[in-house]
Each structure stands twice: as structure tokens, then as C-alpha cells.
Amino acid sequence: MANINDNYLKLPGSYLFAEIAHRITNYRKAHADADIIRLGIGDVTRPLPMASIRAMHAAVDEMADAATFRGYGPEQGYDFLRESIAEHSYAMRGVSIEPDEIFISDGAKSDCGNIQEIFGQDNRIAITDPVYPVYLDTNVMAGRTGELQENGYFSGVTYLPCRAENHFLPQLPKEHVDLIYLCSPNNPTGAAMSRSDLAAWVAYAREQEAVILFDAAYEAYIEAGNADIPHSIYEIDGAKEVAIEFRSFSKTAGFTGTRCGYVVLPKTVKGRAKDGRHVPLHPLWNRRHTTKFNGTSYIVQRGAAAIYTEEGQAQVRALIAYYMENARIIREGLQKAGLTVYGGVHSPYIWLKTPGSMLSWDFFDQLLQEVQVIGTPGVGFGPCGEGYFRLTAFGDRERTQEAVERIRALA
Ligand SMILES: *Cc1c(COP(=O)(O)O)cnc(C)c1O
């Protein structure tokens, strides 16, 4: 019999969303026609920008004609998309990134999960608490952690608690770490790191020879004109030697089901080989990516590139404005109801303190049973999330308004 990767047995199973589904099913058994509003899962609901739809239709037509048909494309992505990204997402913000430092993928979840493969087994990882689960779970699978302990933490991992008193921002670790996962604007807390917050991390990484894995999946939600919150970690001097950035079209342009994201890996980021040499990470990731991935669909890359047209930019702005208006409705509505509410400004996530310091799951049950509104218990993102609750702004406008009114009636 084949041996398994025992590291998988360390994982507690995908408890969070399975448990939510289970509780909803149970509730429905007794209340078959309950009108449930879901503000739980972080998925978008609005249709794709028309510019993307048109570009994808045209790309499908190209596939129908032998003269314009495309088979395998470059694994790293087509130049038209890499060049558009380098220009619009970086050069226009004063950051110089070469198109060949951009690797197109099927989304940031894969990228955030796969990146750890190019790093050694013995690196110490740091993650925030609460956290997007992918960073931690993929390191558990790779054997870079010990066992899950009773307190909810894996041994061998440096957790960076994110609490209200620090505006839910991680503080620099006291010990040395090698790989640091940061996500700003943050899922689940909605907190966004300022220029000086991020500069402190870049300085730490340079001093400790660590690498920052920066998840910028929500950069498009940063309030327009806010100069203090970087969209890219490369807006910080010195970051191009110590940071890898992850981006996605999922939340920016509604591509959660269409699938497209990218990694930015500057050629100047290095790691240490066993023999002590300093080795650039770019060729390692290029090797991994081209060996294990055969490229994002041409049609999808055309759809993604279309968001950089003038028409596409306007449509993306409208899409984000729609969700951010929902965020405002939730944030202000719940504040008026007397709840303590965070996030929802540079982020589509509202992170609220449960009333009376109720446990996250007890508040989940109360909302489900008394007002039929679904959110996500904060403790599902890590022990520091206990006593908090996440609502998303990705819903329909009227349903969002209705959910807020119901919660206000409860409070
Ligand atoms: C949604 C999300 C992503 C993007 O995932 P895709 O695979 O690109 O859809 C990445 N990171 C965080 C924190 C997210 O919430």
C-alpha cells in the first residue's frame, strides 16, 4: 500500500463553510420557506464588465477559425495581458515592473498556495490571526508546521495577532521569521495597511533577509485618491528585493468563476541555497509555473486584458462602487444599531464585534434563527477572530438593505 502525505492528517478539515451549510440545512428542515439572506461567502454576484464579455466573445470567434485559432499559449501568459498589467497596474502608479516579471495564472488562490513550493522545508512562516486559510493550510500540507494544538494554533508557526487595539494590523514579530504572508486590504478584517505600516514590514524583511508574500487581491477597493494606502507593495522603496505580490481579477472584475490572477516576482528577489549562494527566485518560479501549469485560457486572458481599456476601467469602477455602496450601507446601518463595526472602507468586508462579546458561532445562530441573515463567524479565520463576525458587501443591493434592517430590528 502506498504511503500518504501524513501532513494532510494534521488539517482539521474544511470546517468553516461546511459547518455553515450544515446549520442552514438544519434550520431549513424546520423552516422550509424561510427567506434567508446570505452575506457570508466571499463571492461576487454582479455580472462581468461588458468590455470583458465582448472581448471574450471575439476570442471565441477566433477559436472557430483555423486562421486565428490558438492552442497552447505561453505558460506565463500572453504578452498583451502582461504588458497591460505592467503599464496600468504598475507604471501608472510609478512602479516599474517588467512584463516578464508577471506570471498569469488561474487565480490568486492557486498562486498563494503554490508559491511555498519554491522555498525550503525549514523556513519559519509568519501568518496573521485571523487569516485567509490558504496560506496556512498549504504550509501544513508541505510539512512546514507541527501539529494543531488544543488552543487552535499549529506549533512551529509564528502567528501575528490582529486585534482592535492595533486596528487589526499585524505587529512585527519579536523572533526571526523567513516567510511572511500579508494581505491588504484584508480578508476577513477589512483593515488596510498604510504606507508606513508596509514600510516597517519591508524594513524588517530586508534586515532579517525574509520574503514577504503580499496578497493584494483587494487593492481595487482602496478608496480612489487615498495616497496613504499603497495598491502595491512595490510602492515601498526596497520592496523589490524582498516581496512577491499576488493579484486577482476575481474581486476586481468579477472573475471568481472565470478565473484569472497573477504573481509579480521581480528578478531582484533572492533566497539562500544550501551552499550559501544567494539565488534569484524568479527562475525557480518560472520553472515551477511552466512545469506544472499550461497557461490560462486565451479567451479568459482577452477578457482580463479588456478591463484595461477606457471602457473596461469605467465598468470596473462602477462594479466596485456598487459593492462599496453596499459596504457603506452595512457599516453605517450597523453602527446606527449600536454595533461596533470595522472594515468596509477600503474593502468589501465588514468585521463586526459581536454584541455583548457573544461567541462567533452563537451570534451566527442568533442571526440565522431570529432574522435569517447569514454571515461568517470570525473564529473560523483563527482564534483571534473569536467574538467577531464577517459580513460581505458582495450581495444584491436590496437584499443587503433588507439584511441591515433585519439586524437593526434585532439590536
Ligand atoms: C478572493 C481572494 C483571493 C482571490 O482568489 P482567486 O483564486 O483569484 O479567485 C485571494 N486572496 C484572498 C485573501 C481572497 O479573499
The ligand as a Gaussian input file, in Angstrom:
#p B3LYP/6-31G(d) Opt

LIG

0 1
 C      -10.736000      36.011000      -3.055000
 C       -9.345000      36.036000      -2.563000
 C       -8.284000      35.744000      -3.409000
 C       -8.505000      35.509000      -4.864000
 O       -8.750000      34.233000      -5.208000
 P       -8.878000      33.793000      -6.731000
 O       -8.297000      32.427000      -6.693000
 O       -8.074000      34.718000      -7.588000
 O      -10.343000      33.817000      -7.059000
 C       -7.002000      35.797000      -2.921000
 N       -6.760000      36.148000      -1.651000
 C       -7.742000      36.480000      -0.814000
 C       -7.410000      36.920000       0.548000
 C       -9.070000      36.401000      -1.237000
 O      -10.046000      36.716000      -0.389000

